[in-house]
């Protein structure tokens, strides 16, 4: 099959209907969407993909087939409040809860004893760092992380520049629910367009597919709650940046340098200064905040070089 945005979304919806899963958190049942492919026979390598805000596991569709040629199992999920997963409201969304969701998925798939490779992006980078903290501190139920590759995530509050709409939604208090109801396709596509490079813009079909994931179960109405992750990054900087600088797990960063959210060279210079054990791949200068969609070949080749290096 040649995957494109529309065929991916059709398969996406089909799998959602047929592999409905449940996560129990504080005695509350949540529906959780996940997708899994079995790839290379004879390999036991497992890859877990963690997506960014405000989109979903759809973000990986351009490199999905390539990843299945390298790994035995490739797994992606939509975080709580995203894509085709449950979007409870009112609800206090947190990075800690999302990490617990990931741990529950890994346990559900029978992979608790397996060493897991994680490839993350944006919001998913911070979830990955919480998983790394739990792994390194041997917390109960933790995932054993074999390697971690981050990409264009605002992991340093001091070099992170949220978009205007993000700041409005996260800081407007009781008025935020009003703003979330005003978010429409035009506002969304304008915001996403600004974090893609001028030569790597999404197609109209991709814009609509991303928007479909957001609008499913009125996901726009929980954006203000989810966006509290920006404040959580600041509050828990020592925990998450600390584990990044102290871990012994293999680390890599794939970076699109045209990113206005984590700008070049400020972000990558700080990363290289603080995370000296990590290797880094800086993609072409026209690649921005969504490198896996903007330059899938460059992104995949960078990841392949990393994963084959240890």
Buried (B, 14 or more C-beta within 10 A) or exposed (E): EEEBBEEBBEBBBEBBEEEEBEBEEEEEEBBBBBBBBEBBEEEEBBBBBBBBBBBBBBBBBBBBBBBBEBBBBBBBBBBBBBBBBBBBBEBEBBBEBBBBBBBBBBEBBEBBEBBBBBBBBBBBBBBBBBBBBBBBEEBEEBBBBBBBBBBBBBBBBEBBBBBEBBEBBBBBEEEBBEBBEEBEBEEBBEBBEBBBBEEBBBEEEBBBBBBBBBBBBEBBBBBBBBBBBBEBBEEBBEEBBBBBEEBEBBBBBBBBBBBEBBBBEBBBEBBBEBBEEBBBBBBBEBBBBBBBBBBBEBBBBBBBEBBEEE
